Amino acid sequence: MKFVGSHEGALVILVAAIVALWSVSAIWVLAVVALAVSLWAYRRLHVGKPFKLHRIWLYLGIIPFAIWFAAFPNTPGNFSPLFIYIPAWYFLYIALVEWLCLDRGGRMVFVWFDAFVVLLLSSFEWNIVASVAAVVAFGTFLVDVRSRKSLKRWILFLGICLIGFGILSNVFLQMRSFGRSSRTERYENYYQSRSLMGFSSVGKLGSFGPNYSGKRERNVVFRVYSKRAPVYLKGISYERYIPGFGLWKQSKKHRFLQTGRFVGDYGGFEIGEPFDTNAVWIRSTIDLESAIFAPPGAAGVAIQGPDSIPYYAGDFYQMVGKSPRDWYYWDGIRTKDTLSQHDSAWLNVPPALNELLDSAAKEMGLFPSKDSVFSNLKKIRENFRTGYAYSLQLPLSKNEDPLQTFFRTKQGFCEYFATFSTLLLRRMGTPSRYATGFAYPEPGGSYWIFYRGNAHSWVEFLDPDGFWNTFDPTPSTARPEEKVPSFFDRYSERLRSSLSLFWHELTEGRWRASLDAFGNWTSNLLESVVVKLGLLFIAIALIVWRVIRRIQIRKKELATLSLRVQKWQKILRTAESGLKNLGFVRMPGETVQKFMQRIPSTPKTEEFLKMLRSYCAKRWQSY
Amino acid sequence: MKNLLAEILWLWKAYPRAPEKPGLLMRLYYFWDEAITPAGHVLCALMLFGFLFLFVPGFAVLKVVEGASLVWMIFALVFRRKPDNRILHVEVPMATEGELVQILAKFEKPLTKSSFVESFRMDPSVERLGNGLLKPRHRGVFTLSKMAFVELHPLGLSQSLRPYDGMAELLVAPKIKSLSRFPFLTEGASGAKFERLLRPENSRGMEFVGVREYREGDSLRDLHYKAFARYGKPFTKEFATESGGGVTLLLDVSAKHFREKMCVETAIRLFGSIAFYLLERNLLGRVWIGNEEVRFEDSKSPQKKILAALARVPYADLHTTYTLEKWNVLPDADVPVLCVSVHPVTWPAVDKQVVVVNRQMNRAENDSLRYVLRGTETVE
C-alpha cells in the first residue's frame, strides 16, 4: 500500500514550523491564528471534510504579504530580518491552505515542503526553540515516511546515514584545517587574512611589505563600482616624519563634518561641490582600522550610521571607531584645501636628515624655488628610474635611518620612494605630504578591483597655484604585472561581486526610499473614502452577479421542461405555499393524493384543494 | 467574444503536453517520478531551494541541512534492491471520463505494507492518484506502457521497481447523458420512417414483462392504473418487443479544420445519448462509426460495446486529420438512418442528420437537418 504520510505527522511538522517562526519573528498574533487554523483543519480532515482547493487562494494570498513586505518600516544601519520572515509567513500560509484542502486538490508533499521552507527560513537568527522545533519536524518526517516493512532495517539504514554524515563532516573539517599545525597559527592566519595593516595614525616604513608577496597578494580588498577608474584610493596622509624609527605621524588638526545629503540610508559628509552627484559605492572585504578610503580630492563620503565624522588636515576622512564594510564617495572638483593651505607643517623636515637630503638634492640637481617645482619632480622621477632598483628586501640597520639605507643602497619599494621624495620636496620648499592607500586597480567588468598587492604610497604636493596634486615617484617598471586570472577565479570573483551588489541594492538600496513613499501612499489610500466606496461597490456588484447567475441557472433548468409542465409545477407550488401558511405541509415522499386526503375542506383551504385536484387530474395527461 | 475565447481555450488544450519521443529532460523526469518518492522529492527540492541561501550570512545551519539531505538522498538512491515480488496478471476495467478506475493486479507473493502497483509514464490527461488508482480526464485509449510492482526503500525516500512484462490498455468511455425526449426523430416527412418504428403498437408484443415509470409520450392505453392509484404517480406497462429492424445510426467524425474538430467530442457524446435512447426503446438497429460497423447482436451489454467503440474513436487534435470520403451503406426504404456529424453530409442513405456546430449562425434547418451547438446535450 502506497503511503504518503499521516495526518498526525503532518500536523506535528506544521506546528513545529509555526513554533519556530513564532520564536524568531515574535509575531504572536499570526502564530496563534496559524495554530488555530492547523488544528481546525486537522479536525476537518479527521471527519473527512476537507475543503476543495482553488488555486486562486494561493495566488491572491501573496498580495497582503507583498504589501507587508513593501511597507514595513526601514531600519537604517541594520539589515531587517523581516526580509526573511515575511516570505516565511507566506510559505506558512501556503502550507496551511494545502493542509486545509488535503486530498481535494491539496497535496501532502506541498504541506511538507512549505513547512520545511518555513523552518529553513527560521534558521536565519535561530535560537534554541527554533532548533528544537526543526529537529522534531525532521525526526517526525523521517519516521512518518519510512517503509513499514521492517522497523529494524529502517533503524539500521538511518543509523548508517547519520554515521556517514558525521564521518563526512569530520573529514571536511579536517581537510579545511589540513596543514595548520596549531590553533594559534590558525587564528593568526585568520586575523592576517581579515585585516589590513599600514593605515593607522602612525605609519611605519616597511609595513606594506607583506602585502606584496605571499599567498594573500591577490586577495581582493576593495571593489569600486564606478565607470571611471579611481587611479588612487587614499586612506591616510601623514604630516611628520620621525627619523631613526622610520615612522610617519598624521596631523591632529581636523574638523567634524555633519550629515548633509543622503544616499539611501547613507549619510553624506561633504567638504565641497561634487564633480558628479552620482555617488560611487565601495565595498571592502576586510576589516579596516578607521580609514575611509576615497580618491584624493573627493568632495565627500557617505556612510551608514554616524552623525558626524572627522575630516583631517591632509585631506582624508576617518571613523570614530571601526571602519564600515562599505560606503560611498563623490568625485570632487579641484579646490583648495582650506584646512591646510598655509600650514608650515607640510614643510617640516627633521633636522637630522638635512645633510642626507642636501646630498640627494645635489646629486639630483634640484633647485629650491617655486618655479622649479615641476622640474624638480621630473628630476626626482628620472633619477629614481635610472639610478634605483625596486626591491622588497631592504638591508636595514639599527645604526642608520631607513632613508639613509635607501639612499645608500639605491633600492627600496614605494614607501621609501614616496617618503624620500616628500622630504626632498619639503627641503626644496614645496609643501608636501606622504599619502598611503591603494593605486592602479584592475578592471572587473563594470567595477574596479583593488587587490592587497595594490597597496601603495605616493606624494601629494602643493603647486604654485595653491592646489594639491599627486605625484608617484615609484618607477612605473616596478609596478606589479597585471596577472591574468584563471577562468575559475574570474568567474567566482564576478559571482561574488554580483551577489554583493545585489544584496546591497536589495537591503540598503535607494529604491527603499521610493518604497517607503509607496508605503505611505498605500496607507493614505486605504484610509480614503474613495477606496471604501470602491469596496462597497465591488461587494454590491458581487451580490448582483450572484443573483443574476441564480436567475440564469433557474432559466436553464426551466428550459428543459415544457411550458405545460412548468405551469402545473407553478400551480402545485402556489397551492403548497398557501397550505403551508395554513399549517399544512406536504411531507417528503408524500404523494399529492395522500396530502389532499389529510387536508380538511374549509373555506380557507378550498381554493388550494381545487388547485391540487386539478393538478392530480391533468398533470399526468398526455396530449 | 465568447466564441473566440472558447476557440483559443480549445487550441491551448489541444497543444500536446508530452513529446512523442522522450528526450533527455523527459528521461530525467521519468527518473524523478519512478525512483524517488514524494518524501524524496521534498528533500531534493529543499536542497535546491537551500542553495540560494547557502552563501548568505546568517544561514550557517543550512550547510548542515544541505549536507545531511545530500548524504541521505545519495544513500537512498544508490542502495536500492530490486523487489522480489512481481505482477503476474493485470486487469484494467473500462473507465468513464472524469471518473476513477482501479488497476487490478495479481501478484506472485502477498503484498507487504510498503509495496504497491503503479502505472508510470501515463498520458498527461490521466491523473495518477496512487496505488493503481487512475482518473482519466477525457475519453480515449491509453496504453499502460510501464506498470510495475513498486517497493519502498527503508528510509522512504526512494523506491525500486519491477516492471510488468505484459501490456495493458486503459479504455476510457465518454460520459453519456440520458436523453429524455427526441422529437426531432419523428418530425416532418423524413420522420415518417422513424415514426413507424416508434409507434408502440407496431413494436409492442403481447407478453407483459413488467412496469416502469411513466415517461412523456407513452401511450395512455399502457398505463398501469393500479400502480398509479397505489403510489399516486403514473406507471407504464412494458411488453416484450419484436426483434429485428431498428434505426441505423452513423457517426461521422471527419473534420476539416479546427472549428469542426472542436465539435467532435460533443458529437460523440450526443451520438452515445441517441444510441442509448434508442436502445432503451429497443429501436436501435445497426451502428456505424465511419465505415466500421459496431456489432453487438449477441452481446449481453450492447451499451458497453457502444461505449468501447466510442472510446476508440480517434481523438481530434491539432496534428491529426480523419476524413470519410464516402459511406459504403446503400439506401434502404425500410431502414431509417440517422447521422451525427460535425458538418452536413450528402449521402443518399441518410434520412436525418444532427450536425454539431461551433457557433450560432443563421443556418437553414429543415425536418431532416438539425444544428446543435457544441456543448449541448439534447436535440430540440
Boltz contact constraints between the chains, C-beta under 6 A:
constraints:
  - contact:
      token1: [A, 1]
      token2: [B, 116]
      max_distance: 6.0
  - contact:
      token1: [A, 2]
      token2: [B, 116]
      max_distance: 6.0
  - contact:
      token1: [A, 2]
      token2: [B, 130]
      max_distance: 6.0
  - contact:
      token1: [A, 2]
      token2: [B, 131]
      max_distance: 6.0
  - contact:
      token1: [A, 4]
      token2: [B, 38]
      max_distance: 6.0
  - contact:
      token1: [A, 109]
      token2: [B, 38]
      max_distance: 6.0
  - contact:
      token1: [A, 109]
      token2: [B, 41]
      max_distance: 6.0
  - contact:
      token1: [A, 109]
      token2: [B, 42]
      max_distance: 6.0
  - contact:
      token1: [A, 112]
      token2: [B, 42]
      max_distance: 6.0
  - contact:
      token1: [A, 113]
      token2: [B, 42]
      max_distance: 6.0
  - contact:
      token1: [A, 113]
      token2: [B, 45]
      max_distance: 6.0
  - contact:
      token1: [A, 116]
      token2: [B, 46]
      max_distance: 6.0
  - contact:
      token1: [A, 123]
      token2: [B, 61]
      max_distance: 6.0
  - contact:
      token1: [A, 124]
      token2: [B, 58]
      max_distance: 6.0
  - contact:
      token1: [A, 126]
      token2: [B, 61]
      max_distance: 6.0
  - contact:
      token1: [A, 145]
      token2: [B, 39]
      max_distance: 6.0
  - contact:
      token1: [A, 145]
      token2: [B, 156]
      max_distance: 6.0
  - contact:
      token1: [A, 146]
      token2: [B, 156]
      max_distance: 6.0
  - contact:
      token1: [A, 147]
      token2: [B, 114]
      max_distance: 6.0
  - contact:
      token1: [A, 147]
      token2: [B, 152]
      max_distance: 6.0
  - contact:
      token1: [A, 147]
      token2: [B, 154]
      max_distance: 6.0
  - contact:
      token1: [A, 147]
      token2: [B, 156]
      max_distance: 6.0
  - contact:
      token1: [A, 148]
      token2: [B, 113]
      max_distance: 6.0
  - contact:
      token1: [A, 148]
      token2: [B, 114]
      max_distance: 6.0
  - contact:
      token1: [A, 149]
      token2: [B, 112]
      max_distance: 6.0
  - contact:
      token1: [A, 149]
      token2: [B, 113]
      max_distance: 6.0
  - contact:
      token1: [A, 149]
      token2: [B, 114]
      max_distance: 6.0
  - contact:
      token1: [A, 153]
      token2: [B, 154]
      max_distance: 6.0
  - contact:
      token1: [A, 154]
      token2: [B, 154]
      max_distance: 6.0
  - contact:
      token1: [A, 157]
      token2: [B, 154]
      max_distance: 6.0
  - contact:
      token1: [A, 157]
      token2: [B, 155]
      max_distance: 6.0
  - contact:
      token1: [A, 161]
      token2: [B, 72]
      max_distance: 6.0
  - contact:
      token1: [A, 161]
      token2: [B, 75]
      max_distance: 6.0
  - contact:
      token1: [A, 164]
      token2: [B, 71]
      max_distance: 6.0
  - contact:
      token1: [A, 165]
      token2: [B, 68]
      max_distance: 6.0
  - contact:
      token1: [A, 165]
      token2: [B, 71]
      max_distance: 6.0
  - contact:
      token1: [A, 591]
      token2: [B, 232]
      max_distance: 6.0
  - contact:
      token1: [A, 593]
      token2: [B, 232]
      max_distance: 6.0
  - contact:
      token1: [A, 620]
      token2: [B, 234]
      max_distance: 6.0
  - contact:
      token1: [A, 622]
      token2: [B, 220]
      max_distance: 6.0
